Amino acid sequence: MLKNYIEKYVKKLDINDFNDFAIKNNILLNTNELTLLYDYAKKYWETIIYSDQYIILSKIENKINYKAYKQIEELILIYKEKYNKYL
């Protein structure tokens, strides 16, 4: 059931929401990086949340700046740990 809510939420996200979240978390992205991350998150959110996020992270690791990659990796781990019991 929660998966349905997450899916609806992800579908509603636009690139500006994604950019605002990045800025809020001090993740600096250029336009190409932002677009890439947005596209991957929209397409692969289930893998990121419910499976091994490194399957997806490995695909973007060399396509975005290292600092942003590490920040995103850390945020995914924090949120997965924080909300694991609800997923």
OpenMM code with the backbone's topology and positions (N, CA, C; nanometers):
from openmm import Vec3, app, unit

residues = "MET LEU LYS ASN TYR ILE GLU LYS TYR VAL LYS LYS LEU ASP ILE ASN ASP PHE ASN ASP PHE ALA ILE LYS ASN ASN ILE LEU LEU ASN THR ASN GLU LEU THR LEU LEU TYR ASP TYR ALA LYS LYS TYR TRP GLU THR ILE ILE TYR SER ASP GLN TYR ILE ILE LEU SER LYS ILE GLU ASN LYS ILE ASN TYR LYS ALA TYR LYS GLN ILE GLU GLU LEU ILE LEU ILE TYR LYS GLU LYS TYR ASN LYS TYR LEU".split()
positions = [
    Vec3(0.0819, -0.1198, 0.0000),
    Vec3(0.0000, 0.0000, 0.0000),
    Vec3(0.0863, 0.1263, 0.0000),
    Vec3(0.1866, 0.1282, 0.0851),
    Vec3(0.2752, 0.2437, 0.0887),
    Vec3(0.3459, 0.2619, -0.0450),
    Vec3(0.3749, 0.1519, -0.1095),
    Vec3(0.4404, 0.1581, -0.2396),
    Vec3(0.3568, 0.2383, -0.3392),
    Vec3(0.2258, 0.2253, -0.3328),
    Vec3(0.1369, 0.3016, -0.4218),
    Vec3(0.1466, 0.4513, -0.3950),
    Vec3(0.1543, 0.4885, -0.2677),
    Vec3(0.1681, 0.6298, -0.2326),
    Vec3(0.3013, 0.6858, -0.2825),
    Vec3(0.4050, 0.6071, -0.2654),
    Vec3(0.5370, 0.6506, -0.3122),
    Vec3(0.5351, 0.6674, -0.4633),
    Vec3(0.4762, 0.5727, -0.5325),
    Vec3(0.4685, 0.5797, -0.6783),
    Vec3(0.3937, 0.7056, -0.7240),
    Vec3(0.2819, 0.7367, -0.6601),
    Vec3(0.2059, 0.8577, -0.6946),
    Vec3(0.2882, 0.9833, -0.6675),
    Vec3(0.3591, 0.9831, -0.5548),
    Vec3(0.4425, 1.0979, -0.5202),
    Vec3(0.5536, 1.1178, -0.6230),
    Vec3(0.6202, 1.0098, -0.6590),
    Vec3(0.7296, 1.0168, -0.7563),
    Vec3(0.6784, 1.0665, -0.8911),
    Vec3(0.5617, 1.0209, -0.9318),
    Vec3(0.5042, 1.0644, -1.0593),
    Vec3(0.4766, 1.2139, -1.0609),
    Vec3(0.4431, 1.2699, -0.9453),
    Vec3(0.4123, 1.4132, -0.9361),
    Vec3(0.5372, 1.5014, -0.9305),
    Vec3(0.6492, 1.4434, -0.8933),
    Vec3(0.7724, 1.5220, -0.8825),
    Vec3(0.8122, 1.5794, -1.0180),
    Vec3(0.8508, 1.7033, -1.0168),
    Vec3(0.9083, 1.7606, -1.1386),
    Vec3(1.0535, 1.7964, -1.1113),
    Vec3(1.1213, 1.8384, -1.2132),
    Vec3(1.2654, 1.8633, -1.2005),
    Vec3(1.2951, 1.9770, -1.1023),
    Vec3(1.2032, 2.0717, -1.0884),
    Vec3(1.2228, 2.1801, -0.9915),
    Vec3(1.2165, 2.1286, -0.8482),
    Vec3(1.1271, 2.0346, -0.8212),
    Vec3(1.1218, 1.9722, -0.6886),
    Vec3(1.2542, 1.9029, -0.6579),
    Vec3(1.3051, 1.8348, -0.7570),
    Vec3(1.4307, 1.7628, -0.7429),
    Vec3(1.5454, 1.8607, -0.7173),
    Vec3(1.5476, 1.9694, -0.7907),
    Vec3(1.6505, 2.0716, -0.7730),
    Vec3(1.6408, 2.1348, -0.6340),
    Vec3(1.5195, 2.1646, -0.5890),
    Vec3(1.5009, 2.2227, -0.4558),
    Vec3(1.5531, 2.1290, -0.3472),
    Vec3(1.5269, 2.0000, -0.3619),
    Vec3(1.5762, 1.9025, -0.2649),
    Vec3(1.7289, 1.8993, -0.2647),
    Vec3(1.7881, 1.9030, -0.3821),
    Vec3(1.9344, 1.9032, -0.3918),
    Vec3(1.9923, 2.0275, -0.3235),
    Vec3(1.9343, 2.1422, -0.3518),
    Vec3(1.9825, 2.2671, -0.2914),
    Vec3(1.9672, 2.2626, -0.1398),
    Vec3(1.8524, 2.2148, -0.0934),
    Vec3(1.8260, 2.2042, 0.0506),
    Vec3(1.9306, 2.1169, 0.1198),
    Vec3(1.9828, 2.0205, 0.0471),
    Vec3(2.0822, 1.9287, 0.1024),
    Vec3(2.2246, 1.9622, 0.0601),
    Vec3(2.2432, 2.0849, 0.0119),
    Vec3(2.3752, 2.1354, -0.0268),
    Vec3(2.4441, 2.0507, -0.1327),
    Vec3(2.3650, 1.9988, -0.2262),
    Vec3(2.4193, 1.9221, -0.3372),
    Vec3(2.4201, 2.0118, -0.4598),
    Vec3(2.5390, 2.0429, -0.5072),
    Vec3(2.5518, 2.1314, -0.6222),
    Vec3(2.5582, 2.0495, -0.7505),
    Vec3(2.4631, 2.0757, -0.8378),
    Vec3(2.4537, 2.0020, -0.9632),
    Vec3(2.4445, 2.0981, -1.0801),
    Vec3(2.5098, 2.0635, -1.1897),
    Vec3(2.4880, 2.1420, -1.3101),
    Vec3(2.3607, 2.0898, -1.3769),
    Vec3(2.3183, 2.1537, -1.4825),
    Vec3(2.1926, 2.1177, -1.5484),
    Vec3(2.1925, 1.9735, -1.5975),
    Vec3(2.3025, 1.9309, -1.6555),
    Vec3(2.3099, 1.7931, -1.7062),
    Vec3(2.3015, 1.6909, -1.5933),
    Vec3(2.3710, 1.7181, -1.4837),
    Vec3(2.3678, 1.6268, -1.3693),
    Vec3(2.2279, 1.6206, -1.3093),
    Vec3(2.1652, 1.7355, -1.2948),
    Vec3(2.0303, 1.7406, -1.2409),
    Vec3(1.9337, 1.6603, -1.3275),
    Vec3(1.9406, 1.6796, -1.4568),
    Vec3(1.8535, 1.6074, -1.5491),
    Vec3(1.8780, 1.4577, -1.5417),
    Vec3(2.0033, 1.4187, -1.5384),
    Vec3(2.0378, 1.2770, -1.5300),
    Vec3(1.9825, 1.2148, -1.4022),
    Vec3(2.0059, 1.2790, -1.2887),
    Vec3(1.9581, 1.2253, -1.1618),
    Vec3(1.8061, 1.2203, -1.1559),
    Vec3(1.7428, 1.3235, -1.2053),
    Vec3(1.5965, 1.3276, -1.2101),
    Vec3(1.5421, 1.2121, -1.2937),
    Vec3(1.5982, 1.1927, -1.4108),
    Vec3(1.5532, 1.0852, -1.4994),
    Vec3(1.5730, 0.9478, -1.4351),
    Vec3(1.6882, 0.9273, -1.3745),
    Vec3(1.7157, 0.7983, -1.3107),
    Vec3(1.6248, 0.7764, -1.1895),
    Vec3(1.6035, 0.8781, -1.1103),
    Vec3(1.5170, 0.8636, -0.9925),
    Vec3(1.3735, 0.8335, -1.0337),
    Vec3(1.3246, 0.9007, -1.1353),
    Vec3(1.1878, 0.8767, -1.1818),
    Vec3(1.1729, 0.7362, -1.2401),
    Vec3(1.2749, 0.6895, -1.3081),
    Vec3(1.2670, 0.5602, -1.3751),
    Vec3(1.2984, 0.4432, -1.2811),
    Vec3(1.3915, 0.4627, -1.1898),
    Vec3(1.4424, 0.3514, -1.1089),
    Vec3(1.4155, 0.3661, -0.9587),
    Vec3(1.3156, 0.4427, -0.9216),
    Vec3(1.2895, 0.4663, -0.7786),
    Vec3(1.2660, 0.3363, -0.7019),
    Vec3(1.2005, 0.2391, -0.7630),
    Vec3(1.1731, 0.1130, -0.6927),
    Vec3(1.3025, 0.0383, -0.6597),
    Vec3(1.3946, 0.0369, -0.7531),
    Vec3(1.5229, -0.0288, -0.7272),
    Vec3(1.5985, 0.0442, -0.6176),
    Vec3(1.5971, 0.1759, -0.6232),
    Vec3(1.6675, 0.2557, -0.5228),
    Vec3(1.6093, 0.2321, -0.3841),
    Vec3(1.4782, 0.2258, -0.3731),
    Vec3(1.4133, 0.2120, -0.2425),
    Vec3(1.4096, 0.0679, -0.1931),
    Vec3(1.3702, -0.0230, -0.2797),
    Vec3(1.3400, -0.1583, -0.2356),
    Vec3(1.4475, -0.2623, -0.2660),
    Vec3(1.5509, -0.2230, -0.3352),
    Vec3(1.6524, -0.3194, -0.3740),
    Vec3(1.7900, -0.2601, -0.3455),
    Vec3(1.8855, -0.3013, -0.4219),
    Vec3(2.0225, -0.2543, -0.4048),
    Vec3(2.0427, -0.1248, -0.4830),
    Vec3(2.0478, -0.0152, -0.4127),
    Vec3(2.0634, 0.1157, -0.4763),
    Vec3(2.1924, 0.1269, -0.5573),
    Vec3(2.2897, 0.0431, -0.5266),
    Vec3(2.4175, 0.0503, -0.5981),
    Vec3(2.4068, 0.0032, -0.7428),
    Vec3(2.3013, -0.0697, -0.7739),
    Vec3(2.2756, -0.1058, -0.9135),
    Vec3(2.2583, 0.0209, -0.9960),
    Vec3(2.1871, 0.1156, -0.9411),
    Vec3(2.1611, 0.2424, -1.0101),
    Vec3(2.2772, 0.3391, -0.9897),
    Vec3(2.3269, 0.3470, -0.8681),
    Vec3(2.4370, 0.4404, -0.8417),
    Vec3(2.5583, 0.4112, -0.9289),
    Vec3(2.5846, 0.2856, -0.9555),
    Vec3(2.6995, 0.2513, -1.0390),
    Vec3(2.6843, 0.3052, -1.1819),
    Vec3(2.5609, 0.3225, -1.2260),
    Vec3(2.5365, 0.3735, -1.3609),
    Vec3(2.5607, 0.5238, -1.3725),
    Vec3(2.5525, 0.5937, -1.2593),
    Vec3(2.5689, 0.7397, -1.2632),
    Vec3(2.6997, 0.7880, -1.2021),
    Vec3(2.7710, 0.6964, -1.1396),
    Vec3(2.8904, 0.7338, -1.0628),
    Vec3(2.9886, 0.8199, -1.1422),
    Vec3(3.0129, 0.7861, -1.2656),
    Vec3(3.1103, 0.8605, -1.3464),
    Vec3(3.0460, 0.9668, -1.4338),
    Vec3(2.9181, 0.9923, -1.4122),
    Vec3(2.8467, 1.0907, -1.4935),
    Vec3(2.8135, 1.2181, -1.4161),
    Vec3(2.8400, 1.2174, -1.2851),
    Vec3(2.8184, 1.3364, -1.2034),
    Vec3(2.9436, 1.3612, -1.1202),
    Vec3(2.9530, 1.4825, -1.0649),
    Vec3(3.0720, 1.5153, -0.9877),
    Vec3(3.0792, 1.4278, -0.8621),
    Vec3(3.2014, 1.3983, -0.8224),
    Vec3(3.2268, 1.3030, -0.7140),
    Vec3(3.1599, 1.3457, -0.5833),
    Vec3(3.1704, 1.4733, -0.5498),
    Vec3(3.1129, 1.5217, -0.4235),
    Vec3(2.9618, 1.5009, -0.4230),
    Vec3(2.8954, 1.5350, -0.5315),
    Vec3(2.7500, 1.5163, -0.5404),
    Vec3(2.7148, 1.3683, -0.5306),
    Vec3(2.7920, 1.2854, -0.5971),
    Vec3(2.7684, 1.1406, -0.5918),
    Vec3(2.7741, 1.0908, -0.4476),
    Vec3(2.8765, 1.1278, -0.3749),
    Vec3(2.8921, 1.0825, -0.2368),
    Vec3(2.7791, 1.1361, -0.1485),
    Vec3(2.7367, 1.2604, -0.1717),
    Vec3(2.6268, 1.3174, -0.0939),
    Vec3(2.4962, 1.2420, -0.1217),
    Vec3(2.4717, 1.2099, -0.2463),
    Vec3(2.3507, 1.1369, -0.2843),
    Vec3(2.3542, 0.9966, -0.2244),
    Vec3(2.4681, 0.9321, -0.2348),
    Vec3(2.4843, 0.7992, -0.1770),
    Vec3(2.4533, 0.8020, -0.0271),
    Vec3(2.5070, 0.9005, 0.0429),
    Vec3(2.4850, 0.9123, 0.1866),
    Vec3(2.3373, 0.9394, 0.2182),
    Vec3(2.2737, 1.0265, 0.1415),
    Vec3(2.1320, 1.0551, 0.1641),
    Vec3(2.0451, 0.9320, 0.1434),
    Vec3(2.0743, 0.8562, 0.0411),
    Vec3(1.9973, 0.7331, 0.0172),
    Vec3(2.0100, 0.6398, 0.1373),
    Vec3(2.1304, 0.6227, 0.1866),
    Vec3(2.1512, 0.5350, 0.3018),
    Vec3(2.0784, 0.5864, 0.4257),
    Vec3(2.0841, 0.7161, 0.4479),
    Vec3(2.0163, 0.7764, 0.5639),
    Vec3(1.8662, 0.7552, 0.5549),
    Vec3(1.8086, 0.7841, 0.4392),
    Vec3(1.6635, 0.7711, 0.4242),
    Vec3(1.6184, 0.6260, 0.4247),
    Vec3(1.6972, 0.5362, 0.3684),
    Vec3(1.6605, 0.3951, 0.3724),
    Vec3(1.6624, 0.3428, 0.5163),
    Vec3(1.7593, 0.3853, 0.5927),
    Vec3(1.7652, 0.3430, 0.7324),
    Vec3(1.6507, 0.4051, 0.8125),
    Vec3(1.6257, 0.5320, 0.7897),
    Vec3(1.5226, 0.6044, 0.8645),
    Vec3(1.3828, 0.5476, 0.8386),
    Vec3(1.3532, 0.5136, 0.7145),
    Vec3(1.2175, 0.4704, 0.6774),
    Vec3(1.2061, 0.3218, 0.6489),
    Vec3(1.3095, 0.2457, 0.6766),
    Vec3(1.3116, 0.1031, 0.6455),
    Vec3(1.1922, 0.0281, 0.7045),
    Vec3(1.1557, 0.0581, 0.8256),
    Vec3(1.0461, -0.0157, 0.8899),
    Vec3(0.9098, 0.0126, 0.8268),
    Vec3(0.9009, 0.1212, 0.7488),
    Vec3(0.7752, 0.1548, 0.6822),
    Vec3(0.7687, 0.0996, 0.5397),
    Vec3(0.8820, 0.0574, 0.4878),
    Vec3(0.8877, 0.0107, 0.3500),
    Vec3(0.8702, -0.1386, 0.3467),
] * unit.nanometer
topology = app.Topology()
chain = topology.addChain("A")
for resn in residues:
    res = topology.addResidue(resn, chain)
    for name in ("N", "CA", "C"):
        topology.addAtom(name, app.Element.getBySymbol(name[0]), res)
